[in-house]
Amino acid sequence: MAVAEFTPSSSSSIIKKTSLYSSQLFYVSTHQKRRFSLRPLQKTHYANICCSVTSNEVQAPVVTNDLKKKPECFGVFCLTYDLKAEEETSCWKKLINVSVSGAAGMIANHLLFKLAAGEVFGPDQPIALKLLGSERSIQALEGVAMELEDSLYPLLREVSIGIDPYEVFQDAEWALLIGAKPRGPGMERADLLDINGQIFAEQGKALNAVASRNVKVIVVGNPCNTNALICLKNAPDISAKNFHALTRLDENRAKCQLALKAGVFYDKVSNMTIWGNHSTTQVPDFLNAKINGFPVKEVIRDTKWLEEEFTEKVQKRGGVLIQKWGRSSAASTAVSVVDAIRSLVTPTPEGDWFSTGVYTDGNPYGIAEGIVFSMPCRSNGDGDYELVKDVIIDDYLRSRIKKSEDELLAEKRCVAHRTGEGIAVCDLPGDTMLPGEM
Ligand SMILES: NC(=O)c1ccc[n+]([C@@H]2O[C@H](COP(=O)([O-])OP(=O)(O)OC[C@H]3O[C@@H](n4cnc5c(N)ncnc54)[C@H](O)[C@@H]3O)[C@@H](O)[C@H]2O)c1
């Protein structure tokens, strides 16, 4: 059985970089330490401007004669440099590095273009995209980089691709870990936990070695809660608080179902928590959620529907979608990654909260410590979060939360060899992975 597609080895890695600063598209082989131009980059005036970076702003760009004379800067793009570009870029923030793994996959194919367009970090935030693929996906990754080039995004200042996380995560301020091995036919869930555990242990080590000390990590690849746990345990120099497992898609799905039942538009649904694991043991919390500012139970008086139909609909939405669509949700997952990041970089609206899978140490709900569990959080927009304290937990909710907690504790025991916590013992309860997202 192949253990993982990706074998980290800095000696064999190839980084391909397209830099809009240099107007060149080139490979950097860490082996040979040489660069060669593949083809000229047909680009707008951004191709021949330089931005010098101050503490929090990119200074006005200047046209350098050197670059202007370069043979790869050609034709109309060299001549039509518009001085207004200086004004446009002078108020930009400092460039941020965003690393994305699984960048040639379906989710990334939606997400990368949202990142480059400024939908995530804002219209004044230039970004460098560093894309991590597997050996098998390196060609596809080149195609992704070409599409990004051809999209002429002004905010996208650099694109690099590679298969070595120690290079691709260098100075990462955000790491969006999407790449994971899918579950093959007949593969036991314990095997999947182990195979992906290996990937996320390696990526945790790489983040620990080379990423920004303040990097925010969002784990999407499944089983995402336990992958996030493995990742953070392998990155001891980075705060465990910086690691998230994506449960925002589940939150969005739950909001949609409540809106549908109540006959309101979904922006009227707030305070939606997904508790627990991104699996069918997840608990969409209708007790604390609100519709038009009122408790859901006051608006939807059908408790049977809430406890049975609603809960199951949210838990199994991914499976229904794959039956209809023939593949797992990619676009809505990408949207939910955008939502998850935006929730951390913009202040949470007064009285509201969002769900994300985070490390349980110090949680006020009595959930076991040492696991990654989806809980209600608020942020003041600085990338950090705090857990919401004033939530009601009744017997129904507590028993459901306990089931998801037990599952995550079992997953944790099963990957103890990956988290440095001893010998793995796999006594997993029933198979509760979300159908279609395996
Ligand atoms: N948390 C959620 O809400 C949620 C929702 C949907 C999907 N998912 C999960 O997201 C993951 C990706 O889904 P997708 O639809 O994009 O899959 P995909 O198969 O289209 O893409 C995955 C990509 O990752 C690459 N890859 C594999 N191992 C890698 C490694 N070690 N390093 C870098 N890249 C690697 C593959 O080559 C592939 O290109 C899956 O694990 C899926 O189950 C999570």
The ligand as a Tripos MOL2 file, in Angstrom:
@<TRIPOS>MOLECULE
LIG
   44    48     1     0     0
SMALL
NO_CHARGES

@<TRIPOS>ATOM
      1 N1        -13.4180   20.0090    6.0720 N.am      1 LIG1
      2 C1        -14.3320   20.0900    5.1260 C.2       1 LIG1
      3 O1        -15.3720   20.7180    5.3050 O.2       1 LIG1
      4 C2        -14.1150   19.4250    3.8130 C.ar      1 LIG1
      5 C3        -15.0780   19.5240    2.7980 C.ar      1 LIG1
      6 C4        -14.8350   18.9220    1.5650 C.ar      1 LIG1
      7 C5        -13.6540   18.1950    1.3700 C.ar      1 LIG1
      8 N2        -12.7570   18.0850    2.3810 N.ar      1 LIG1
      9 C6        -11.4920   17.3440    2.2150 C.3       1 LIG1
     10 O2        -10.5630   18.1670    1.5200 O.3       1 LIG1
     11 C7         -9.5780   17.3480    0.8960 C.3       1 LIG1
     12 C8         -9.3280   17.8140   -0.5260 C.3       1 LIG1
     13 O3        -10.4930   17.7310   -1.2900 O.3       1 LIG1
     14 P1        -10.4510   18.0030   -2.8700 P.3       1 LIG1
     15 O4        -11.8510   17.8280   -3.3530 O.co2     1 LIG1
     16 O5         -9.7430   19.2640   -3.2020 O.co2     1 LIG1
     17 O6         -9.5710   16.7420   -3.3280 O.3       1 LIG1
     18 P2         -8.7600   16.5350   -4.6760 P.3       1 LIG1
     19 O7         -8.4650   15.0670   -4.7270 O.co2     1 LIG1
     20 O8         -9.4290   17.1890   -5.8300 O.co2     1 LIG1
     21 O9         -7.3890   17.3150   -4.4120 O.3       1 LIG1
     22 C9         -6.4550   16.9380   -3.4700 C.3       1 LIG1
     23 C10        -5.0960   17.3110   -4.0010 C.3       1 LIG1
     24 O10        -4.1460   17.1460   -2.9520 O.3       1 LIG1
     25 C11        -2.9600   16.6050   -3.5190 C.3       1 LIG1
     26 N3         -2.1840   15.9780   -2.4680 N.ar      1 LIG1
     27 C12        -2.2660   14.7210   -1.9780 C.ar      1 LIG1
     28 N4         -1.3440   14.5290   -1.0330 N.ar      1 LIG1
     29 C13        -0.6820   15.6920   -0.8990 C.ar      1 LIG1
     30 C14         0.3950   16.1190   -0.0880 C.ar      1 LIG1
     31 N5          0.9710   15.3000    0.7820 N.pl3     1 LIG1
     32 N6          0.8320   17.3870   -0.2070 N.ar      1 LIG1
     33 C15         0.2640   18.2080   -1.0810 C.ar      1 LIG1
     34 N7         -0.7350   17.8700   -1.8950 N.ar      1 LIG1
     35 C16        -1.2060   16.6230   -1.8030 C.ar      1 LIG1
     36 C17        -3.4710   15.6430   -4.5840 C.3       1 LIG1
     37 O11        -2.4660   15.3670   -5.5580 O.3       1 LIG1
     38 C18        -4.6320   16.4490   -5.1730 C.3       1 LIG1
     39 O12        -4.1830   17.2850   -6.2250 O.3       1 LIG1
     40 C19       -10.0940   15.9250    1.0280 C.3       1 LIG1
     41 O13        -9.4320   15.2950    2.1110 O.3       1 LIG1
     42 C20       -11.5680   16.1010    1.3680 C.3       1 LIG1
     43 O14       -12.0820   15.0210    2.0890 O.3       1 LIG1
     44 C21       -12.9530   18.6900    3.5850 C.ar      1 LIG1
@<TRIPOS>BOND
     1     1     2 1
     2     2     3 2
     3     2     4 1
     4     4     5 ar
     5     4    44 ar
     6     5     6 ar
     7     6     7 ar
     8     7     8 ar
     9     8     9 1
    10     8    44 ar
    11     9    10 1
    12     9    42 1
    13    10    11 1
    14    11    12 1
    15    11    40 1
    16    12    13 1
    17    13    14 1
    18    14    15 2
    19    14    16 1
    20    14    17 1
    21    17    18 1
    22    18    19 2
    23    18    20 1
    24    18    21 1
    25    21    22 1
    26    22    23 1
    27    23    24 1
    28    23    38 1
    29    24    25 1
    30    25    26 1
    31    25    36 1
    32    26    27 ar
    33    26    35 ar
    34    27    28 ar
    35    28    29 ar
    36    29    30 ar
    37    29    35 ar
    38    30    31 1
    39    30    32 ar
    40    32    33 ar
    41    33    34 ar
    42    34    35 ar
    43    36    37 1
    44    36    38 1
    45    38    39 1
    46    40    41 1
    47    40    42 1
    48    42    43 1
@<TRIPOS>SUBSTRUCTURE
     1 LIG1         1 GROUP 0 **** ****
